[in-house]
Amino acid sequence: MFKIVSPGEAAALIQDGDCIAINSFLAQCNPEALHKALYERFMETGSPKGLRLFCAAGFGVWDSKRYAEPYILAGAVREIVAGHYHSMPAAVKMALEDKIEAYCLPLGVLSHTIRAAASGRDWHLSEVGVGTYADPRVDTCALNGISKQELVHVQVIEGKEYLCYQTPRIDIAFIKGSTVDPNGNISFEREYLTIDALAMAQATKRNGGKVIVQVERVSHLFSRPRNVIVPGLLVDAVVVHEEEADTGEYNPALSGDIHVPSTHMDYFINKLSATSRRTPKAGDQSAEIIGARAARELRPGHIVNIGIGIPEMVGKYASQLGILKDIHTTVEAGGVGGLPAPGVAFGATIGADMICDMATQFDFYDGGGLDICFLGGLEADARGNVNAHKLPGGYAGIGGFANITHATKTIVFCMSFTTKGLTAVEENGRIRIQSEGAIPKFIQEVSAISFSGANALKRGQRVLYVTERCVFTLTEKGLTLTEVYPGVDEDKQIRDMLDFAC
């Protein structure tokens, strides 16, 4: 039977060494009051310690003072398994200093492992990740040398290779909803996502653990059954954090309380972009040039995924081209229809037609449901491989990248030709490179494989690499230059800068 408790009482339910699963997608659905209470208890008592954190996505917002970051820095955590690390600077710092074990696996796979754990399975079998860094024959999912667990192994069934991923054993579930009714049922009407809330609660109870839910309000009315995301029979403790409703951050266009027609998308994109943590370099139009060119690959009827960063520009230009109303956008976190929210709101969807559980969305992606996707990349190589997860001296994390690219018919990588100092502008339909970046992004061999060019060729996928000056296409010969923009010197500004023939 569930109880409404204080944040401190909820934190007292957590024991040393517990595995805490966090049902969040970066800032979305992240139960900040629960994190704060855990941190305060640890600072006061030194317990709980030796915690293990599990999150299919990430649980930070590029701020070491928010969410789980403070108690990670304080030393309460010994292990993290997550799909994304770039938004968690404290976690990355601790991992790179060998102070915690840390593992990064594909977001969609981790989402599926939660559901597998709920069904009583100890392993989840998937083709996603074969031939990439997640494949133990290629690389490792560990972020450092002290992370020794073997969370993935290869299995061959009827001649086909799969990766076998270990499922989590969850002791505590941290979930954020909107309302608790008299039976303890949790609804999510003011949340932008549901992520893996139900499966996570089921997996936790299967393991004999406790489900702790943060909500904004208590209702004396019983929820409509179809509106319940987590039933009360799975809930142990509810923390009511009413101030959440008064922060001014709630956006009805992201929750679905208001409908957003395609003609109004520019307004909402610009409004949300103002809150983005990313500030484009003054005068540099590289992202706009890339986004405008990439958007030309869209066709009416396309089912689409648009990633974070430079790919966000694709949605903007699709709206401006008037094609947005003719395509079907999706977000890996669960949104269908509308347009992906940019910046720190990423994961949410502006004007969605439907928001499903994350694992369900990845079922669709893994099965080849996407016609086209637009994703960024840190570097690409002569064989068409792309590194999107491993930064020099740091770690970004794979996110949904591996699942999204696994079976999509057309993959468009949106990435600048160089970085660190690049300034490109478009003038009268011609591209001018005002200053060149110091670091090339197209190299002989990538430092880590997030996307395998060889696998894409085997699957018959069409792969483009759209930059601010040219377009490459993946062929049997590898990366091949297929388009040079007006104003660009093909030899001096492309071929002479590469350490491989294209």
C-alpha positions in Angstrom: 0.0 0.0 0.0 1.4 3.4 -1.0 2.1 6.1 1.5 2.5 9.9 1.0 5.8 10.7 2.7 8.2 13.6 3.0 11.3 13.7 0.8 13.4 12.8 3.8 11.3 9.8 4.5 11.6 8.7 0.9 15.4 9.0 1.0 15.4 6.9 4.2 14.1 3.9 2.2 17.3 3.7 0.2 20.0 1.3 1.5 23.8 1.2 1.0 24.6 -0.4 -2.3 21.1 -0.1 -3.8 20.6 0.2 -7.6 18.5 3.3 -8.3 16.8 3.4 -11.7 16.0 6.9 -12.8 13.1 7.4 -15.2 14.3 10.5 -16.9 15.3 11.8 -20.3 17.8 14.5 -19.4 15.6 17.2 -17.7 12.4 15.5 -18.7 10.5 13.7 -15.9 13.5 14.0 -13.6 12.4 13.9 -9.9 14.6 16.7 -8.6 13.1 16.7 -5.1 14.1 13.0 -4.7 17.6 13.7 -5.8 17.9 16.6 -3.4 16.6 14.6 -0.5 19.1 11.8 -1.2 21.9 14.3 -1.3 20.9 15.9 1.9 20.7 12.5 3.7 24.1 11.5 2.4 25.7 14.7 3.5 24.1 14.4 7.0 24.7 10.7 7.6 27.2 9.4 5.1 24.5 7.0 3.9 23.3 5.6 1.5 26.7 5.0 0.0 28.0 2.6 -2.7 24.9 3.4 -4.9 24.5 2.1 -8.4 22.6 4.4 -10.8 20.8 3.1 -13.9 19.2 5.3 -16.5 18.4 4.5 -20.1 19.0 8.1 -21.2 20.8 10.6 -19.1 19.8 12.4 -15.9 21.6 15.7 -16.0 21.2 19.2 -17.6 24.9 20.3 -17.9 24.8 21.6 -14.4 26.8 19.9 -11.7 24.6 21.4 -9.0 21.3 19.7 -10.1 19.7 16.3 -10.0 22.0 13.4 -9.1 25.2 15.4 -9.8 25.8 16.7 -6.2 25.7 13.3 -4.5 27.8 11.7 -7.3 30.4 14.4 -6.7 30.1 13.8 -2.9 31.0 10.2 -3.3 27.7 8.4 -2.7 27.8 6.6 -6.0 30.1 3.7 -7.1 28.6 2.8 -10.5 26.6 4.3 -13.3 25.0 2.6 -16.3 23.5 5.1 -18.8 23.0 5.9 -22.4 24.1 9.5 -22.3 26.8 11.3 -20.3 27.4 14.6 -22.0 24.8 16.3 -19.9 26.3 15.0 -16.6 29.7 16.8 -16.1 30.1 15.6 -12.5 29.6 12.0 -13.5 32.0 12.3 -16.4 34.6 13.9 -14.1 34.3 11.1 -11.5 34.5 8.5 -14.2 37.6 9.9 -15.9 39.3 10.2 -12.5 38.6 6.5 -11.9 36.4 7.3 -8.9 33.3 5.5 -10.1 32.6 2.7 -12.4 30.8 3.9 -15.5 29.3 2.1 -18.5 27.6 3.6 -21.6 25.3 1.4 -23.7 22.8 2.3 -26.5 19.8 4.1 -25.0 17.2 2.0 -26.9 18.8 -1.2 -25.7 18.8 0.0 -22.1 15.2 0.9 -22.4 14.5 -2.6 -23.7 16.5 -4.2 -20.9 14.1 -2.5 -18.4 11.2 -4.1 -20.0 13.0 -7.4 -20.2 13.8 -7.2 -16.5 10.1 -6.6 -15.8 9.3 -9.8 -17.7 11.7 -11.8 -15.6 14.6 -12.1 -18.1 18.2 -11.7 -17.1 19.4 -10.9 -20.7 18.1 -8.9 -23.7 19.1 -10.1 -27.2 19.5 -7.4 -29.9 21.2 -6.9 -33.3 21.7 -3.2 -32.3 25.3 -2.5 -31.6 26.9 -5.4 -33.5 30.1 -4.1 -35.1 30.2 -0.9 -33.0 31.9 0.0 -29.8 29.2 -1.9 -27.8 30.4 -5.2 -29.5 33.1 -6.6 -27.1 35.0 -7.8 -30.2 35.4 -4.1 -31.3 35.7 -2.0 -28.2 34.2 -1.6 -24.7 31.2 0.0 -23.1 33.3 1.0 -20.0 34.4 4.6 -19.6 37.5 3.7 -17.6 39.9 1.0 -16.5 38.2 0.2 -13.2 34.9 -0.7 -14.9 35.4 -4.4 -15.3 31.9 -5.8 -15.6 31.0 -7.7 -18.7 27.5 -6.3 -19.5 27.5 -7.5 -23.1 28.5 -10.7 -24.9 28.1 -12.0 -28.4 25.6 -14.8 -29.2 25.1 -16.5 -32.6 21.6 -18.0 -33.3 20.9 -19.8 -36.5 24.0 -18.1 -38.1 23.0 -14.6 -37.1 25.0 -12.5 -34.7 23.4 -10.8 -31.7 24.6 -8.9 -28.7 23.3 -10.1 -25.4 22.8 -7.3 -22.9 22.5 -7.8 -19.1 19.2 -6.6 -17.6 19.2 -4.4 -14.5 18.3 -5.6 -11.0 16.6 -2.5 -9.6 16.2 -1.9 -5.9 14.8 1.6 -6.1 12.8 3.4 -8.9 12.9 7.2 -9.0 9.8 8.3 -11.1 8.2 11.7 -11.6 4.6 12.0 -12.4 1.9 14.7 -12.1 -0.9 13.4 -9.9 -1.6 10.7 -7.4 -5.2 9.6 -6.9 -6.8 8.0 -3.8 -5.6 4.5 -4.9 -2.1 5.6 -5.5 -2.4 5.6 -9.3 0.0 8.0 -11.0 -1.0 10.0 -14.0 1.4 12.1 -16.1 -0.8 14.9 -17.6 1.7 17.7 -17.0 4.8 15.6 -18.0 6.1 15.7 -21.5 7.0 12.0 -21.6 6.4 8.8 -19.8 9.7 7.2 -20.8 9.9 3.7 -19.1 7.9 4.5 -16.0 5.6 1.4 -16.0 8.2 -1.1 -17.0 10.6 0.4 -14.5 8.1 0.1 -11.7 7.3 -3.5 -12.7 11.0 -4.5 -12.9 11.6 -2.9 -9.5 8.8 -4.9 -7.8 9.9 -8.1 -9.6 13.2 -7.6 -7.8 11.6 -6.9 -4.5 12.5 -3.2 -4.6 10.6 0.0 -3.8 9.0 2.4 -6.2 9.2 6.1 -5.2 7.2 8.7 -7.1 7.4 12.4 -7.1 4.2 14.2 -8.0 2.9 17.8 -8.1 -0.5 17.2 -6.6 -2.9 14.9 -4.8 -6.3 14.4 -6.2 -9.5 13.3 -4.4 -10.8 12.1 -7.7 -10.0 8.7 -9.1 -8.1 8.8 -12.4 -9.6 7.6 -15.6 -8.0 4.1 -16.1 -6.6 5.0 -19.5 -4.8 8.0 -18.0 -3.0 6.0 -15.4 0.7 5.4 -16.2 1.8 3.6 -13.0 -0.9 1.8 -11.0 -1.0 2.2 -7.3 -0.3 -1.5 -6.6 3.3 -0.9 -7.8 3.8 2.3 -5.8 5.5 2.3 -2.3 6.0 6.0 -1.6 4.8 9.3 -3.0 6.5 12.6 -2.5 4.3 15.7 -3.2 6.4 18.5 -4.5 3.8 21.3 -5.1 6.3 24.0 -5.9 7.0 22.2 -9.2 3.7 23.5 -10.4 4.7 27.1 -9.7 8.1 27.2 -11.4 6.8 28.8 -14.6 8.6 26.1 -16.6 5.5 24.2 -17.6 4.8 24.4 -21.4 1.3 23.2 -22.5 2.6 22.8 -26.1 5.0 20.1 -24.9 2.5 18.2 -22.7 -0.2 18.2 -25.4 -2.6 20.5 -23.5 -2.7 22.7 -26.6 -2.4 21.7 -30.2 0.3 23.3 -32.3 -0.3 23.5 -36.0 2.6 23.4 -38.4 2.1 27.1 -39.2 3.0 28.0 -35.6 6.1 25.7 -35.2 8.6 28.4 -36.0 7.2 30.5 -33.1 7.6 27.7 -30.6 11.0 26.6 -31.9 12.4 30.1 -31.5 10.8 30.5 -28.1 12.4 27.2 -26.8 15.7 27.9 -28.6 16.1 31.0 -26.4 16.5 28.6 -23.4 19.1 26.4 -25.1 22.4 26.1 -23.4 24.1 26.3 -26.8 25.2 29.7 -28.1 26.2 29.6 -31.7 29.4 31.4 -32.6 28.7 34.9 -33.8 28.6 35.2 -37.5 29.0 31.5 -38.2 26.2 30.1 -40.4 27.5 26.5 -40.6 24.6 25.0 -38.8 22.0 26.9 -40.9 23.7 25.9 -44.1 23.9 22.2 -43.1 20.3 22.2 -41.8 18.9 23.8 -45.0 20.8 21.3 -47.3 19.8 18.3 -45.2 16.1 19.3 -45.1 16.1 19.0 -48.9 16.3 15.2 -48.4 12.8 15.1 -46.9 9.9 13.8 -49.0 6.2 13.9 -48.3 5.1 10.9 -46.3 8.5 10.4 -44.7 8.6 9.1 -41.1 11.5 11.0 -39.5 13.8 11.2 -36.5 15.7 14.5 -36.0 18.6 14.6 -33.5 19.9 17.2 -31.1 22.5 19.9 -32.0 23.0 20.8 -35.7 20.2 18.4 -36.8 17.7 20.5 -35.0 18.0 23.0 -37.9 16.4 20.4 -40.1 13.1 20.9 -38.4 13.4 24.6 -38.7 14.0 24.5 -42.4 11.4 21.8 -43.0 8.9 24.3 -41.4 10.1 27.1 -43.6 10.0 25.0 -46.7 6.4 24.1 -45.9 7.1 20.4 -45.9 6.6 19.9 -42.2 2.9 19.3 -42.6 3.6 16.5 -45.1 6.1 14.4 -43.0 5.8 12.5 -39.7 8.4 13.4 -37.2 9.2 11.2 -34.2 11.5 11.5 -31.1 13.2 8.5 -29.5 11.8 9.5 -26.1 8.3 8.7 -27.4 6.9 11.6 -29.3 5.1 11.0 -32.6 4.1 14.0 -34.8 4.8 17.6 -34.1 8.5 18.7 -33.9 11.3 17.8 -31.6 11.9 20.5 -28.9 15.4 22.0 -29.1 18.1 22.7 -26.6 17.6 21.7 -22.9 14.0 20.7 -23.7 15.2 18.0 -26.0 13.3 14.7 -25.6 10.0 16.6 -25.5 7.9 17.2 -28.6 6.1 20.4 -29.7 2.6 19.6 -30.7 2.8 15.8 -30.6 0.0 13.6 -32.0 0.9 10.9 -29.5 3.5 10.2 -26.8 4.3 6.5 -26.2 6.6 4.7 -23.9 10.3 4.9 -25.0 10.7 1.1 -25.4 7.7 1.1 -27.7 9.3 3.8 -29.9 12.5 1.8 -30.1 10.6 -1.3 -31.1 9.5 0.8 -34.1 13.0 2.1 -34.8 14.7 -1.3 -34.5 12.2 -2.8 -36.9 13.0 -0.3 -39.7 10.0 2.0 -39.2 12.0 5.2 -39.9 12.4 6.4 -43.5 15.0 8.9 -42.7 17.0 10.3 -39.8 19.2 13.3 -39.2 22.0 12.9 -36.6 25.2 14.7 -35.7 28.6 13.2 -35.3 32.0 14.0 -33.7 34.0 12.5 -36.6 33.7 10.3 -39.6 36.3 8.2 -41.5 37.2 6.9 -44.9 35.0 3.8 -44.4 32.0 5.8 -43.4 32.2 4.9 -39.8 31.0 7.7 -37.4 32.0 8.4 -33.8 29.2 10.2 -32.0 30.0 9.2 -28.4 33.6 9.6 -27.5 35.1 13.0 -27.1 38.9 13.7 -26.8 39.6 13.8 -23.1 35.9 13.4 -22.3 32.8 11.4 -23.0 29.5 12.3 -24.7 27.6 9.0 -24.7 25.7 7.2 -27.4 22.1 8.1 -26.6 19.6 6.8 -29.1 22.2 7.0 -32.0 22.9 3.3 -32.4 19.2 2.3 -32.4 18.1 5.1 -34.7 20.8 4.3 -37.3 20.3 0.5 -37.0 17.6 0.0 -39.6 16.6 3.5 -41.0 16.4 3.5 -44.8 18.2 6.9 -45.2 20.7 8.2 -42.7 21.8 11.8 -42.9 24.7 12.9 -40.7 24.8 16.6 -40.2 28.3 17.7 -39.2 30.7 20.4 -40.0 33.8 19.7 -42.1 36.1 21.1 -39.3 35.6 22.4 -35.8 37.2 24.8 -33.3 37.3 28.1 -35.2 35.2 27.4 -38.3 33.2 30.3 -39.7 31.2 29.8 -42.8 28.6 32.1 -44.3 26.2 32.0 -47.3 26.0 35.0 -49.5 23.8 35.1 -52.6 23.7 31.3 -52.8 27.4 30.9 -52.5 29.4 29.5 -49.5 32.4 31.4 -48.1 34.7 29.9 -45.5 35.8 32.9 -43.6 37.9 31.0 -41.1 38.9 27.3 -41.0 38.4 25.1 -38.0 41.6 23.8 -36.3 40.3 20.2 -36.0 39.3 18.1 -39.0 36.1 16.0 -38.5 36.7 13.8 -41.5 39.7 11.6 -40.9 41.3 8.3 -41.9 40.0 6.3 -39.0 37.6 7.3 -36.2 38.7 6.8 -32.5 35.5 5.0 -31.7 32.7 3.4 -33.8 29.2 4.5 -33.0 28.0 3.7 -36.5 29.5 1.0 -38.7 29.7 1.9 -42.4 30.2 -1.7 -43.3 27.0 -2.8 -41.6 25.1 0.0 -43.3 26.3 -1.2 -46.7 25.2 -4.8 -45.9 21.8 -3.6 -44.9 21.4 -1.6 -48.0 21.0 1.7 -46.2 21.5 5.1 -48.0 24.0 7.2 -46.0 24.8 10.9 -46.5 27.3 13.2 -44.7 26.1 16.8 -45.1 28.5 19.5 -44.2 28.6 23.3 -44.7 30.6 23.0 -47.9 29.9 19.6 -49.4 28.1 16.3 -49.2 29.7 12.8 -49.0 27.8 9.6 -49.8 28.7 6.1 -48.5 29.5 3.7 -51.3 31.3 0.4 -51.6 34.5 2.4 -52.0 33.9 4.2 -48.7 33.2 7.9 -48.3 32.7 9.5 -51.7 32.4 13.2 -52.5 29.2 13.7 -54.4 28.3 17.4 -54.1 30.3 20.6 -53.7 28.5 23.8 -52.9 28.8 26.9 -55.1 31.7 29.1 -53.9 33.7 26.3 -52.4 37.1 25.3 -53.9 36.9 21.5 -54.3 40.6 20.9 -54.1 41.8 23.5 -51.6 38.9 23.4 -49.2 37.9 19.7 -49.4 40.3 17.2 -51.0 43.6 18.7 -49.9 42.3 18.8 -46.4 41.5 15.1 -46.2 44.0 12.4 -45.4 42.2 9.9 -47.6 40.9 9.8 -51.2 37.2 10.3 -51.8 
